[in-house]
Amino acid sequence: MINIKRLRLRSLGFQPGVYATGPLNAITDVEGVAVGHVTVLDGDRIRTGATAILPHGGNLFQDKVPAALAVLNGFGKFAGSTQIEELGELETPVVLTNTLATGRAIEAINRWTLAQPGNERVVSLNAVVGETNDSRLNDIRAGRPTIDEIGAALSAAKVGPVEEGAVGAGTGTVAFGLKGGIGTSSRRVKTAGEDFTLGVLVQSNYGGRLTVCGQAYEALATHDKDGSIVIIMATDAPLSARNLKRLAERAFGGLARTGAALSNGSGDYALAFSTAPSVRRTKARRAKIAEYPDLPNDLMSPLFEAAIEATEEAILNSLTMAQTTHGFNAANGKPSTVEAISLDRLRALGEG
C-alpha cells in the first residue's frame, strides 16, 4: 500500500444529508457496539482480512438482539441468513471477510462463542458471516485469513473510533474500479419524542458509475459494474424484526445514491439490528410470554431517511480513506494495482 494521509468525506467539503452525525460519525456511536479488524498483508500476494461487529459487550448467545436481513441481489453468500429470517434475531457477532474464507469465519465465530462464560452447554448456534470477493488484489485461494486470524478480529473488537479504508475485510476490495474498503457513518434522529442513534458499517466491493453527493466522479474509461457490498446497520431504537427488515431495505437507497450498477453479478446485503436493552431476547424473556416496546410504523420515517444518508456516507468514507494498493490478481495470476480515489478531484467537486 502507498501510505498517503487520507481524509473522511466531510473533511473534503461534503455534507451529505440533513441529519446530524454522532460524535464519532461511526457505527460505534450506537452504545455498546464494538468493531474489530485483522488486516492480513503477506508478501506481494496476500491482501485480505476480517472485520467483526459485536452488537453489545455481553453474552450475545444468551442475550440475543432482534435483527433482519434484506437482499437486493443475492449473488453471494450470507451465512446464517435463513435463521435470521426465521427467528428475527442475532445470537453471535457478525464477521465480514473474503468469499473463500466464509467457512473459516464460521468456525472462528463458533470457537469464540462457545468459549464465552455461560455457554458451556451450547451445542448449536447461528454464526453470521458476510463476504465479498477480494481476488482482484488478493491470492484468495491461499487460505487467508485463517481461523486464528479471524478470531483475532473478534478479540480485537472495541468501542470507540473505527479504522476505515483498506483494513480488515476491506483490505483487498475494489469499488467503482478504485480502492474500496471499510467505511462507517452515523446519524442522530428524533422520533416519538426521543433521540436515537443509527450507525452503518460497509464492506464496499462493487461497481457502477460513482456519484458523490449527486455529482459524477468519472474515474475510469471502462464501466466497472460487478461486485458486492455488505451493509451492517445498528440502532438503539426499540424495533421489532419486522421494522428492522424495513430499515435494512432503506440502506439500498443510499447504495443507489452512490451510482451502484446493481448488476447481475452483484451481491447486495444489508443486516440491521437493534441494541436497545428493552428489546433484547434474554434468557428470562425467552422462557415466558414477554412484552417488548416497539416504535410504531408511523414514526419510522426519520430512521428510514437516516439509514439512506448514513449508508451513502459510509460507502464514500470507505473510498476516501482507502490507500492505493498493490497486490495480486488471482484470476489472471499477475500483479495488480488499484488506485485510491483522488482527494484533489473530490475537493474540487465539493467546492463546485
C-alpha positions as a Python dict, from the first residue, in 0.01 Angstrom:
ca = {
    (1, 'M'): (0, 0, 0),
    (2, 'I'): (106, 358, -62),
    (3, 'N'): (84, 537, 272),
    (4, 'I'): (-54, 884, 200),
    (5, 'K'): (-271, 1059, 455),
    (6, 'R'): (-635, 1003, 372),
    (7, 'L'): (-941, 1202, 480),
    (8, 'R'): (-1305, 1129, 550),
    (9, 'L'): (-1570, 1270, 319),
    (10, 'R'): (-1672, 1562, 540),
    (11, 'S'): (-1311, 1687, 551),
    (12, 'L'): (-1328, 1727, 172),
    (13, 'G'): (-1613, 1978, 170),
    (14, 'F'): (-1915, 1747, 156),
    (15, 'Q'): (-2210, 1746, 397),
    (16, 'P'): (-2427, 1452, 289),
    (17, 'G'): (-2785, 1461, 411),
    (18, 'V'): (-2960, 1672, 671),
    (19, 'Y'): (-2939, 1471, 994),
    (20, 'A'): (-2659, 1531, 1244),
    (21, 'T'): (-2396, 1262, 1294),
    (22, 'G'): (-2298, 1105, 1623),
    (23, 'P'): (-1972, 1224, 1785),
    (24, 'L'): (-1759, 968, 1600),
    (25, 'N'): (-1971, 952, 1284),
    (26, 'A'): (-1939, 574, 1314),
    (27, 'I'): (-2144, 264, 1388),
    (28, 'T'): (-1987, 266, 1736),
    (29, 'D'): (-2187, 580, 1816),
    (30, 'V'): (-2461, 327, 1893),
    (31, 'E'): (-2384, 249, 2257),
    (32, 'G'): (-2225, -89, 2314),
    (33, 'V'): (-2143, -170, 1950),
    (34, 'A'): (-1781, -281, 1907),
    (35, 'V'): (-1574, -331, 1591),
    (36, 'G'): (-1251, -527, 1543),
    (37, 'H'): (-1026, -572, 1240),
    (38, 'V'): (-750, -806, 1140),
    (39, 'T'): (-555, -693, 833),
    (40, 'V'): (-353, -964, 660),
    (41, 'L'): (-67, -843, 441),
    (42, 'D'): (186, -1106, 340),
    (43, 'G'): (445, -1075, 64),
    (44, 'D'): (324, -950, -274),
    (45, 'R'): (12, -1166, -296),
    (46, 'I'): (-191, -1158, 27),
    (47, 'R'): (-416, -854, 74),
    (48, 'T'): (-714, -962, 283),
    (49, 'G'): (-859, -966, 634),
    (50, 'A'): (-1169, -979, 851),
    (51, 'T'): (-1391, -734, 1037),
    (52, 'A'): (-1602, -828, 1339),
    (53, 'I'): (-1907, -636, 1464),
    (54, 'L'): (-2045, -706, 1815),
    (55, 'P'): (-2392, -565, 1897),
    (56, 'H'): (-2318, -543, 2269),
    (57, 'G'): (-2049, -636, 2518),
    (58, 'G'): (-2237, -913, 2695),
    (59, 'N'): (-2302, -1275, 2604),
    (60, 'L'): (-2471, -1245, 2264),
    (61, 'F'): (-2591, -1604, 2263),
    (62, 'Q'): (-2770, -1560, 2594),
    (63, 'D'): (-2892, -1204, 2527),
    (64, 'K'): (-2986, -1211, 2161),
    (65, 'V'): (-3081, -896, 1971),
    (66, 'P'): (-3364, -855, 1717),
    (67, 'A'): (-3230, -845, 1362),
    (68, 'A'): (-3331, -870, 998),
    (69, 'L'): (-3159, -915, 663),
    (70, 'A'): (-3252, -751, 332),
    (71, 'V'): (-3119, -880, -1),
    (72, 'L'): (-3132, -666, -314),
    (73, 'N'): (-2936, -901, -541),
    (74, 'G'): (-2834, -1236, -399),
    (75, 'F'): (-2520, -1318, -600),
    (76, 'G'): (-2314, -1400, -292),
    (77, 'K'): (-2312, -1578, 41),
    (78, 'F'): (-2452, -1459, 373),
    (79, 'A'): (-2408, -1738, 625),
    (80, 'G'): (-2675, -1758, 893),
    (81, 'S'): (-2934, -1575, 683),
    (82, 'T'): (-3209, -1838, 699),
    (83, 'Q'): (-3219, -1846, 1079),
    (84, 'I'): (-3221, -1465, 1093),
    (85, 'E'): (-3515, -1470, 852),
    (86, 'E'): (-3696, -1736, 1051),
    (87, 'L'): (-3638, -1616, 1408),
    (88, 'G'): (-3568, -1246, 1360),
    (89, 'E'): (-3270, -1243, 1594),
    (90, 'L'): (-2891, -1237, 1608),
    (91, 'E'): (-2704, -1455, 1859),
    (92, 'T'): (-2339, -1419, 1753),
    (93, 'P'): (-2108, -1145, 1633),
    (94, 'V'): (-2113, -1064, 1261),
    (95, 'V'): (-1791, -1125, 1068),
    (96, 'L'): (-1710, -983, 726),
    (97, 'T'): (-1431, -1140, 519),
    (98, 'N'): (-1348, -1269, 170),
    (99, 'T'): (-1557, -1518, -26),
    (100, 'L'): (-1341, -1826, 23),
    (101, 'A'): (-1288, -1753, 394),
    (102, 'T'): (-1659, -1780, 478),
    (103, 'G'): (-1626, -2130, 624),
    (104, 'R'): (-1323, -2034, 832),
    (105, 'A'): (-1513, -1733, 965),
    (106, 'I'): (-1799, -1959, 1075),
    (107, 'E'): (-1551, -2176, 1266),
    (108, 'A'): (-1388, -1869, 1425),
    (109, 'I'): (-1729, -1747, 1547),
    (110, 'N'): (-1813, -2095, 1674),
    (111, 'R'): (-1491, -2112, 1877),
    (112, 'W'): (-1531, -1758, 2013),
    (113, 'T'): (-1896, -1805, 2111),
    (114, 'L'): (-1858, -2150, 2266),
    (115, 'A'): (-1571, -2017, 2480),
    (116, 'Q'): (-1787, -1743, 2637),
    (117, 'P'): (-1869, -1798, 3008),
    (118, 'G'): (-2225, -1929, 3031),
    (119, 'N'): (-2212, -2116, 2700),
    (120, 'E'): (-2057, -2437, 2835),
    (121, 'R'): (-2361, -2646, 2733),
    (122, 'V'): (-2434, -2480, 2398),
    (123, 'V'): (-2445, -2736, 2117),
    (124, 'S'): (-2591, -2530, 1831),
    (125, 'L'): (-2552, -2168, 1726),
    (126, 'N'): (-2605, -1949, 1421),
    (127, 'A'): (-2277, -1794, 1308),
    (128, 'V'): (-2336, -1493, 1083),
    (129, 'V'): (-2084, -1414, 809),
    (130, 'G'): (-2095, -1175, 513),
    (131, 'E'): (-1842, -1179, 232),
    (132, 'T'): (-1720, -1008, -82),
    (133, 'N'): (-1462, -1130, -332),
    (134, 'D'): (-1121, -961, -300),
    (135, 'S'): (-944, -1166, -570),
    (136, 'R'): (-854, -860, -780),
    (137, 'L'): (-589, -773, -522),
    (138, 'N'): (-556, -1090, -316),
    (139, 'D'): (-448, -1450, -373),
    (140, 'I'): (-788, -1564, -246),
    (141, 'R'): (-702, -1934, -293),
    (142, 'A'): (-420, -1916, -38),
    (143, 'G'): (-640, -1980, 267),
    (144, 'R'): (-608, -1644, 439),
    (145, 'P'): (-728, -1514, 673),
    (146, 'T'): (-700, -1827, 882),
    (147, 'I'): (-942, -1927, 1158),
    (148, 'D'): (-700, -1789, 1416),
    (149, 'E'): (-658, -1463, 1226),
    (150, 'I'): (-1034, -1416, 1208),
    (151, 'G'): (-1052, -1497, 1577),
    (152, 'A'): (-808, -1211, 1636),
    (153, 'A'): (-1058, -970, 1479),
    (154, 'L'): (-1324, -1089, 1724),
    (155, 'S'): (-1085, -1049, 2017),
    (156, 'A'): (-981, -701, 1898),
    (157, 'A'): (-1338, -566, 1885),
    (158, 'K'): (-1374, -244, 2083),
    (159, 'V'): (-1597, 57, 2118),
    (160, 'G'): (-1473, 399, 2002),
    (161, 'P'): (-1324, 516, 1670),
    (162, 'V'): (-1336, 271, 1379),
    (163, 'E'): (-1045, 234, 1141),
    (164, 'E'): (-1156, 272, 779),
    (165, 'G'): (-1031, 214, 425),
    (166, 'A'): (-804, -73, 321),
    (167, 'V'): (-826, -255, 655),
    (168, 'G'): (-989, -570, 785),
    (169, 'A'): (-1239, -718, 541),
    (170, 'G'): (-1177, -419, 313),
    (171, 'T'): (-803, -476, 270),
    (172, 'G'): (-833, -613, -84),
    (173, 'T'): (-1170, -481, -202),
    (174, 'V'): (-1238, -264, -509),
    (175, 'A'): (-1528, -24, -568),
    (176, 'F'): (-1601, 160, -893),
    (177, 'G'): (-1259, 46, -1018),
    (178, 'L'): (-1099, 235, -727),
    (179, 'K'): (-973, 109, -393),
    (180, 'G'): (-1271, 30, -175),
    (181, 'G'): (-1276, -94, 182),
    (182, 'I'): (-1440, -45, 519),
    (183, 'G'): (-1640, 271, 581),
    (184, 'T'): (-1873, 386, 855),
    (185, 'S'): (-2110, 670, 944),
    (186, 'S'): (-2391, 751, 1188),
    (187, 'R'): (-2695, 972, 1232),
    (188, 'R'): (-2889, 1114, 1527),
    (189, 'V'): (-3268, 1108, 1488),
    (190, 'K'): (-3556, 1239, 1698),
    (191, 'T'): (-3881, 1049, 1678),
    (192, 'A'): (-4152, 950, 1927),
    (193, 'G'): (-4019, 1235, 2141),
    (194, 'E'): (-3685, 1059, 2195),
    (195, 'D'): (-3335, 1077, 2049),
    (196, 'F'): (-3197, 768, 1878),
    (197, 'T'): (-2872, 682, 1703),
    (198, 'L'): (-2832, 482, 1384),
    (199, 'G'): (-2493, 363, 1262),
    (200, 'V'): (-2375, 191, 945),
    (201, 'L'): (-2060, -2, 852),
    (202, 'V'): (-1993, -122, 497),
    (203, 'Q'): (-1754, -351, 312),
    (204, 'S'): (-1752, -191, -35),
    (205, 'N'): (-1652, -407, -332),
    (206, 'Y'): (-1894, -326, -613),
    (207, 'G'): (-1924, -133, -939),
    (208, 'G'): (-2121, 133, -1117),
    (209, 'R'): (-2067, 497, -1214),
    (210, 'L'): (-1953, 675, -899),
    (211, 'T'): (-2167, 965, -781),
    (212, 'V'): (-2054, 1174, -484),
    (213, 'C'): (-2339, 1363, -320),
    (214, 'G'): (-2516, 1397, -654),
    (215, 'Q'): (-2208, 1482, -860),
    (216, 'A'): (-2049, 1242, -1110),
    (217, 'Y'): (-1693, 1131, -1045),
    (218, 'E'): (-1552, 989, -1369),
    (219, 'A'): (-1270, 758, -1267),
    (220, 'L'): (-1219, 502, -1541),
    (221, 'A'): (-1277, 481, -1913),
    (222, 'T'): (-1443, 142, -1871),
    (223, 'H'): (-1764, 79, -1680),
    (224, 'D'): (-1677, -135, -1377),
    (225, 'K'): (-2015, -281, -1281),
    (226, 'D'): (-1987, -615, -1096),
    (227, 'G'): (-1902, -684, -733),
    (228, 'S'): (-2072, -687, -395),
    (229, 'I'): (-2138, -491, -79),
    (230, 'V'): (-2228, -587, 276),
    (231, 'I'): (-2402, -321, 485),
    (232, 'I'): (-2432, -362, 863),
    (233, 'M'): (-2673, -127, 1044),
    (234, 'A'): (-2715, -81, 1418),
    (235, 'T'): (-2964, 133, 1609),
    (236, 'D'): (-3061, 187, 1970),
    (237, 'A'): (-3424, 246, 1870),
    (238, 'P'): (-3655, -28, 2005),
    (239, 'L'): (-3752, -202, 1682),
    (240, 'S'): (-3915, -533, 1603),
    (241, 'A'): (-3757, -766, 1350),
    (242, 'R'): (-4026, -662, 1104),
    (243, 'N'): (-3936, -294, 1120),
    (244, 'L'): (-3565, -380, 1119),
    (245, 'K'): (-3629, -552, 787),
    (246, 'R'): (-3788, -234, 654),
    (247, 'L'): (-3496, -33, 788),
    (248, 'A'): (-3238, -263, 626),
    (249, 'E'): (-3412, -227, 291),
    (250, 'R'): (-3365, 152, 305),
    (251, 'A'): (-2987, 103, 300),
    (252, 'F'): (-3021, 28, -69),
    (253, 'G'): (-3142, 384, -121),
    (254, 'G'): (-2802, 502, -1),
    (255, 'L'): (-2631, 243, -219),
    (256, 'A'): (-2819, 369, -525),
    (257, 'R'): (-2718, 730, -449),
    (258, 'T'): (-2354, 635, -499),
    (259, 'G'): (-2421, 519, -857),
    (260, 'A'): (-2421, 143, -797),
    (261, 'A'): (-2487, -66, -1108),
    (262, 'L'): (-2688, -327, -910),
    (263, 'S'): (-2579, -574, -1175),
    (264, 'N'): (-2647, -944, -1223),
    (265, 'G'): (-2306, -1018, -1071),
    (266, 'S'): (-2356, -814, -754),
    (267, 'G'): (-2429, -938, -404),
    (268, 'D'): (-2609, -662, -216),
    (269, 'Y'): (-2686, -744, 150),
    (270, 'A'): (-2799, -529, 443),
    (271, 'L'): (-2830, -654, 800),
    (272, 'A'): (-2996, -437, 1066),
    (273, 'F'): (-3016, -500, 1441),
    (274, 'S'): (-3139, -315, 1749),
    (275, 'T'): (-2922, -284, 2058),
    (276, 'A'): (-3197, -143, 2281),
    (277, 'P'): (-3184, -337, 2613),
    (278, 'S'): (-3564, -328, 2629),
    (279, 'V'): (-3596, -548, 2318),
    (280, 'R'): (-3313, -794, 2385),
    (281, 'R'): (-3427, -1152, 2386),
    (282, 'T'): (-3275, -1252, 2716),
    (283, 'K'): (-3290, -1600, 2862),
    (284, 'A'): (-3558, -1489, 3109),
    (285, 'R'): (-3775, -1326, 2841),
    (286, 'R'): (-3745, -1629, 2616),
    (287, 'A'): (-3884, -1852, 2893),
    (288, 'K'): (-4227, -1689, 2910),
    (289, 'I'): (-4464, -1451, 2738),
    (290, 'A'): (-4282, -1118, 2727),
    (291, 'E'): (-4373, -761, 2637),
    (292, 'Y'): (-4140, -554, 2419),
    (293, 'P'): (-4167, -183, 2329),
    (294, 'D'): (-4195, -121, 1956),
    (295, 'L'): (-4152, 202, 1764),
    (296, 'P'): (-4471, 219, 1555),
    (297, 'N'): (-4482, 227, 1176),
    (298, 'D'): (-4594, 589, 1156),
    (299, 'L'): (-4281, 705, 1341),
    (300, 'M'): (-4026, 508, 1136),
    (301, 'S'): (-3969, 755, 851),
    (302, 'P'): (-3691, 960, 1019),
    (303, 'L'): (-3494, 639, 1074),
    (304, 'F'): (-3551, 540, 712),
    (305, 'E'): (-3403, 871, 594),
    (306, 'A'): (-3112, 836, 835),
    (307, 'A'): (-3039, 487, 703),
    (308, 'I'): (-3014, 620, 347),
    (309, 'E'): (-2786, 908, 448),
    (310, 'A'): (-2556, 701, 670),
    (311, 'T'): (-2518, 425, 412),
    (312, 'E'): (-2424, 671, 138),
    (313, 'E'): (-2166, 841, 360),
    (314, 'A'): (-2021, 514, 492),
    (315, 'I'): (-1961, 397, 135),
    (316, 'L'): (-1793, 723, 39),
    (317, 'N'): (-1578, 713, 354),
    (318, 'S'): (-1464, 364, 253),
    (319, 'L'): (-1329, 516, -69),
    (320, 'T'): (-1178, 836, 65),
    (321, 'M'): (-997, 656, 348),
    (322, 'A'): (-855, 375, 132),
    (323, 'Q'): (-494, 373, 13),
    (324, 'T'): (-366, 282, -334),
    (325, 'T'): (-291, -89, -303),
    (326, 'H'): (-51, -319, -489),
    (327, 'G'): (-142, -687, -483),
    (328, 'F'): (-213, -997, -690),
    (329, 'N'): (-498, -1065, -929),
    (330, 'A'): (-593, -1427, -864),
    (331, 'A'): (-796, -1454, -1187),
    (332, 'N'): (-507, -1383, -1424),
    (333, 'G'): (-214, -1467, -1195),
    (334, 'K'): (-49, -1128, -1236),
    (335, 'P'): (50, -839, -1011),
    (336, 'S'): (-226, -584, -972),
    (337, 'T'): (-258, -223, -858),
    (338, 'V'): (-579, -41, -771),
    (339, 'E'): (-558, 335, -726),
    (340, 'A'): (-724, 523, -444),
    (341, 'I'): (-980, 789, -526),
    (342, 'S'): (-824, 1131, -588),
    (343, 'L'): (-882, 1358, -290),
    (344, 'D'): (-789, 1662, -502),
    (345, 'R'): (-1062, 1581, -752),
    (346, 'L'): (-1308, 1531, -469),
    (347, 'R'): (-1214, 1867, -314),
    (348, 'A'): (-1280, 2029, -649),
    (349, 'L'): (-1621, 1860, -665),
    (350, 'G'): (-1701, 1967, -310),
    (351, 'E'): (-1614, 2328, -388),
    (352, 'G'): (-1810, 2328, -713),
}
